[in-house]
Amino acid sequence: MTYSYDPVHKTIKRSESGKGEEILADNIESLQFRYYTSPTDETGTDAPANPGAIERIRVTVTARTGVADPEFGGGDGFRRRQITSYIKVRNPLTP
C-alpha cells in the first residue's frame, strides 16, 4: 500500500496493488513530514541521513474548505484547518 500527495489536485491518495488509486482526502493545501532521530532531537530534519535512525515523525496537514465563504473575513474567503501529530516509529529500519 502506498500513500501519496498530489499538490496539483490537492488530494491525498492511497494505492494498493491491483486496486488502483483511491482519494482519501481533498482540498489539502499542504502535507509535511519532519523526522526525528533521537529522543532529545527537538529540530528534526526533512531528509534524515540514516532512515533507520528515525524514532518519531511529525506530520502536519493543512486543509481548506472546498468553497470560499464570501462572509469569511480571511484573505481569499477560504477557511483553513491545520493539524499536527507526532508518530512514534514502532518498527524502525535496521541499518
Sequence and secondary structure as in RCSB ss.txt:
>XXXX:A:sequence
MTYSYDPVHKTIKRSESGKGEEILADNIESLQFRYYTSPTDETGTDAPANPGAIERIRVTVTARTGVADPEFGGG
DGFRRRQITSYIKVRNPLTP
>XXXX:A:secstr
 EEEEETTTTEEEEEETTTEEEEEEESEEEEEEEEE STT SS BSS S GGG  EEEEEEEEE SS  TT  ST
TS  EEEEEEEEE SS    
